Amino acid sequence: MIPLSVLDLVPIREGATLSAALQEAGKLAATAEQAGYKRFWVAEHHATAGVAGGAASVVLAHIGHVTSTIRIGAGGIMLPNHNPFVIAEQFGTLDGLFPGRVDLGRAPGAAGIVAQALRKNLHQAAEYFPQDVVELRALLTGDVELPIVATPGLGAEVELWMLGSSLFGAQLAARLGMPYAFASHFAPDHLDAALAAYRGQFRPSTYLDRPHAMAAMTVIAADSDEEAELLASSQDQAFVRLRSGDPGRLPPPVPNFRDSLPESARAMLDHLGQSRAVGSPVTVGEKIARFVERTRADELIVSGATYDPAARRRSLELTAKAVS
């Protein structure tokens, strides 16, 4: 059985509150732990009305307190938005709260308007990203002597990951000997090339002696294919709104939603379908098996929001059983 993990964007539903979204994230993490998932990750997103995970380290503190064994982490931290010292302190603190359970995934993505709000020079931050990754690892591990010590931070048992949706992150992960996670749930185009580059260029490190790759899928399971597709229409609406430049809160499901779309929008959703498993447990199990056979992934991380939080929790349970 391939290890399964969860990526949660902490969605805020139409008609619901930020507080409710955070409480539901805790319930989802507890369900994932009970169902045997390996990790529960949240991602840093800013200025998005339907996403409550912007302050990722704070959300993770909440998730850690409502779970006891599942690994918790950022999938990921957009490092150009920050400086390595602050992130080392935050995740060193999380490791102190939840020893041996914390993951830290770093990615180079950053939006221009967000960089401006954070008083960041986006071009310079992106240029220094590889150096910042090395510095952050040194602050946590001490593998390179620095003029300052992060306390908390130094010596923390934080598992470090590189994230990406292009060849750049794959090549950097290979060069630094780090585990690599690809965001194929929303950017499937370069998945195969990125995994090939990562495996082909991998250099063993003190922390990892062979390539270790995780791939992401949108996965929603229900009792029948028809029910699952209806539940998934909320996620489909969110994708269409995001690509149209009009993101909002997670909407209720709409029957036959795809049939109402123009051809360009349907084509976009169909394209994302190569990293999507939506249906009954049998359907989901078969689609996941084909995806794993194609990618040879060492781990799988599942994303995908439903308007009814209970349906998302049940989806995790059904998916775990289907894969096992």
Residue pairs with C-beta under 8 A, 6 or more apart in sequence:
1 323
1 324
2 288
2 292
2 297
2 298
2 299
2 300
2 323
3 38
3 298
3 299
3 300
4 36
4 37
4 38
4 299
4 300
4 301
4 302
4 319
4 320
4 323
5 37
5 38
5 39
5 40
5 41
5 71
5 214
5 299
5 300
5 301
5 302
6 28
6 29
6 32
6 37
6 39
6 40
6 41
6 301
6 302
6 303
6 316
7 41
7 42
7 43
7 75
7 185
7 216
7 301
7 302
7 303
8 25
8 28
8 29
8 40
8 41
8 42
8 53
8 303
9 42
9 43
9 45
9 51
9 53
9 303
9 305
10 21
10 22
10 25
10 42
10 51
10 52
10 53
10 59
11 21
11 50
11 51
11 52
11 238
11 249
11 250
11 305
12 18
12 20
12 21
12 49
12 50
12 51
12 52
12 249
12 250
13 20
13 21
13 50
13 249
13 250
13 307
13 309
14 248
14 249
14 250
14 251
14 252
14 307
16 249
18 52
21 52
22 52
22 59
22 62
24 309
25 42
25 52
25 53
25 59
25 62
25 63
26 62
26 63
26 65
26 66
27 66
27 309
27 313
28 40
28 309
28 312
28 313
28 316
29 40
29 63
29 66
29 67
29 70
29 72
30 66
30 67
31 313
31 316
31 317
32 40
32 70
32 316
33 40
33 67
33 68
33 69
33 70
35 316
35 317
35 320
36 320
36 324
37 70
37 316
37 320
38 70
38 71
38 299
39 70
39 71
39 72
39 73
39 103
39 301
40 63
40 67
40 70
40 71
40 72
40 73
41 72
41 73
41 74
41 75
41 76
41 103
41 105
41 301
42 53
42 56
42 59
42 60
42 63
42 74
42 75
43 53
43 56
43 74
43 75
43 76
44 53
44 54
44 56
44 74
44 76
44 77
44 78
44 81
45 51
45 53
45 54
46 54
46 81
46 111
46 114
46 117
47 111
47 113
47 114
47 117
48 54
48 247
49 247
49 248
49 249
50 238
50 247
50 248
50 249
50 250
52 59
53 59
56 74
56 77
57 74
57 90
57 91
57 93
57 94
60 72
60 73
60 74
60 94
60 102
61 94
61 97
63 72
64 72
64 94
64 97
64 98
64 101
65 97
69 101
70 101
71 101
71 102
71 103
71 159
72 94
72 98
72 101
72 102
72 103
73 102
73 103
73 104
73 105
73 159
73 161
74 91
74 103
74 104
74 105
75 103
75 105
75 161
75 163
75 181
75 301
76 104
76 105
76 106
76 107
76 161
76 163
76 181
77 87
77 104
77 105
77 106
77 107
78 107
78 108
78 109
78 110
79 87
79 106
79 107
79 108
79 129
79 132
79 133
79 136
80 108
80 109
80 110
80 115
80 120
80 122
80 125
80 126
80 128
80 129
80 132
81 110
81 114
81 115
81 118
81 120
81 125
82 118
83 132
84 132
84 135
84 136
84 139
85 139
85 148
85 150
85 153
87 104
87 136
88 136
88 139
88 140
88 150
88 153
88 154
88 156
89 150
89 151
89 152
89 153
91 102
91 104
91 140
91 153
91 156
91 158
92 140
92 150
92 151
92 152
92 153
92 154
92 156
92 158
93 152
94 102
94 158
95 101
95 102
95 152
95 156
95 157
95 158
96 152
96 156
99 157
100 157
102 156
102 157
102 158
102 159
103 158
103 159
103 160
103 161
104 136
104 140
104 158
104 159
104 160
104 161
105 160
105 161
105 162
105 163
105 181
106 133
106 136
106 160
106 161
106 162
106 163
107 162
107 163
107 164
107 169
108 126
108 129
108 164
108 168
108 169
110 120
110 122
110 125
110 126
112 122
115 121
115 122
115 125
116 122
130 172
133 162
133 172
133 176
134 144
134 176
135 144
135 146
136 160
137 143
137 144
137 160
137 176
138 144
138 145
138 146
139 146
139 149
139 150
139 153
139 154
140 150
140 153
140 154
140 155
140 156
140 158
140 160
141 154
141 155
141 207
142 154
142 155
143 206
159 179
160 178
160 179
160 207
161 178
161 179
161 180
161 181
161 214
162 169
162 170
162 172
162 173
162 176
162 178
162 179
162 180
162 181
163 169
163 180
163 181
163 182
163 183
164 170
164 172
164 173
164 180
164 181
164 182
164 183
164 194
165 182
165 183
165 184
165 186
165 187
165 190
165 194
166 187
166 190
166 194
167 190
167 193
167 194
167 197
169 180
169 182
169 194
170 180
170 182
170 194
170 195
170 197
170 198
170 201
171 197
171 198
171 201
173 179
173 180
173 198
174 180
174 197
174 198
174 199
174 200
174 201
174 202
174 203
174 211
175 201
175 203
176 203
176 205
177 202
177 203
177 204
177 205
177 206
177 207
177 208
178 205
178 207
178 208
179 208
179 212
179 213
179 214
180 194
180 198
180 211
180 212
180 213
180 214
181 213
181 214
181 215
181 216
181 301
182 191
182 194
182 195
182 213
182 214
182 215
182 216
183 216
184 191
184 215
184 216
184 217
184 275
184 295
185 216
185 217
185 218
185 272
185 275
185 276
185 303
185 304
186 216
186 218
186 239
186 272
188 271
188 272
188 274
188 275
191 215
191 275
191 295
192 294
192 295
195 213
195 215
195 295
195 296
195 297
198 211
198 213
199 211
199 213
202 210
202 211
204 210
212 298
212 299
213 295
213 296
213 297
213 298
213 299
214 297
214 298
214 299
214 300
214 301
215 275
215 291
215 295
215 297
215 299
215 300
215 301
216 275
216 300
216 301
216 302
216 303
217 275
217 276
217 277
217 288
217 291
217 300
217 301
217 302
217 303
218 232
218 235
218 272
218 275
218 276
218 277
218 278
218 302
218 303
218 304
219 276
219 277
219 278
219 284
219 288
219 302
219 303
219 304
219 315
219 319
220 228
220 231
220 232
220 235
220 277
220 278
220 304
220 306
220 312
220 315
221 228
221 277
221 278
221 279
221 280
221 281
221 284
221 314
221 315
221 318
221 319
221 322
222 228
222 231
222 279
222 280
222 311
222 314
222 315
222 318
223 280
223 318
224 279
224 280
225 278
225 279
225 280
225 283
228 278
228 279
228 280
228 283
228 284
228 315
229 278
229 279
230 253
230 255
231 253
231 306
231 307
231 308
231 311
231 315
232 253
232 278
232 304
232 306
233 253
233 254
233 255
233 257
233 258
234 250
234 251
234 252
234 253
234 305
234 306
234 307
235 304
235 305
235 306
236 257
236 258
236 269
237 251
237 254
237 257
238 247
238 250
238 251
238 305
239 268
239 269
239 272
240 261
240 265
240 268
240 269
241 247
241 248
243 265
243 268
250 305
250 307
251 307
252 307
253 306
253 307
254 260
258 266
258 269
261 269
275 291
276 287
277 283
277 284
277 287
277 288
277 291
278 284
278 304
279 287
281 318
281 319
281 321
281 322
282 322
284 318
284 319
284 322
285 322
285 323
288 300
288 319
288 322
288 323
291 297
291 300
292 300
302 316
302 319
304 312
304 315
305 312
306 312
306 315
